[in-house]
Amino acid sequence: MQTQHGSGEYQEKGFRIDEDEHHEDSHKHYRFYVDGEPSDIETHFSTGNRDITDYEIRRMKHQVKLKTQDELLALFKCTMSHDEYRALLLDRGHI
């Protein structure tokens, strides 16, 4: 999986680019919004076009409160809808 993949898909799932001042690195930071309000769920992507390592996949999975790599891939590949992702987060007590 490459870093260029995923960022647009995240925005479709309820994540917005986090323009916070303390993010002065080479990554785009995203925060999940619930009913227009920011949540504690956030992740980031490198702005480069390279493969994402297994370590980064595990870290991102943890950041977005998913349990399996398959769930993360479903989120990226749009087989998990915004409503399904939100319901999963609600069921697990993350929002």
N, C-alpha and C positions, 0 to 999 in steps of 0.2 A: 504494500500500500504506500502511496506517495503522499507527501505533505500537501500538495496542491489539491488532492482529493480530500473531501471532508469538510472544509471550511464553509462552503456554500450549503452543503447538506445540513450542517449544524444550525445555520441561520433558519432553515426551514423547520427545524425541530424546536424552535423557541429560544435559541441562543442568540445573543447580540454581541457585536464587537465591544469590548470593554476598553474605553478610551482613558482609563485611569492614568494619572500622571506617573505613578511609580513603575509603569510598564515601559521602560526605555530600552528594550532589547530588540532582538531580531525576530520576535514572535508576535503573532496576532493572538490576543487574549479574548476569550469568549465567556460570557456569563449567561446562565439560564434564567429566563424571566417567567414568572407565574402571575397571570392576570395583570400584566404590565409592570410588575414589581420585580426587582432583582432578587435572586435567591443566593444561597451560599455555594451553589454548584457552578464551577468554572473550570476551564481548561485552556490550553493554548497550542498553537501550531507554529512551526518554523515557517518563515516566509520563503525559504528556499524550496526547490523542487527536487526532493530526494526521497529515498525510501525511509519509512518510519521503522525504527528498530523494534524488536520484541519488547525490550525494556520500556520504550516510549508507549507502545500499545498497552502494556500492563498499567503504566502510570495513568494514561488517559482513561482507561476503563475505571480505575479507582476514582479519578477526579469527577467523572460524570455519573458515579454511583451505580455502575453496572457490574454484574457478577461474573460474566463470562466474556470471552473474546467474541463468541458468536453474537452476543447482544450488542457489543460495540460495532461489529461489522454490519449488523442489521440497522443500527442507527446511521452509520456512514452510507450504506448502500440504499437507504430509503425504503427498506422492507419493514421497518418499524416506523409507524406514523408518529406525529407529534402527540396525538391523543394517547396512543399506546405507551409512549415513553413517559408522558406525564402520569398516566395511571400506574405504571410500574413504580415510579418515584413515590407516588402517594401510598401505594400498597406497602412499600418498604420503609415508609416513615421518613423519607428524605425531604419532603415538602409538605 
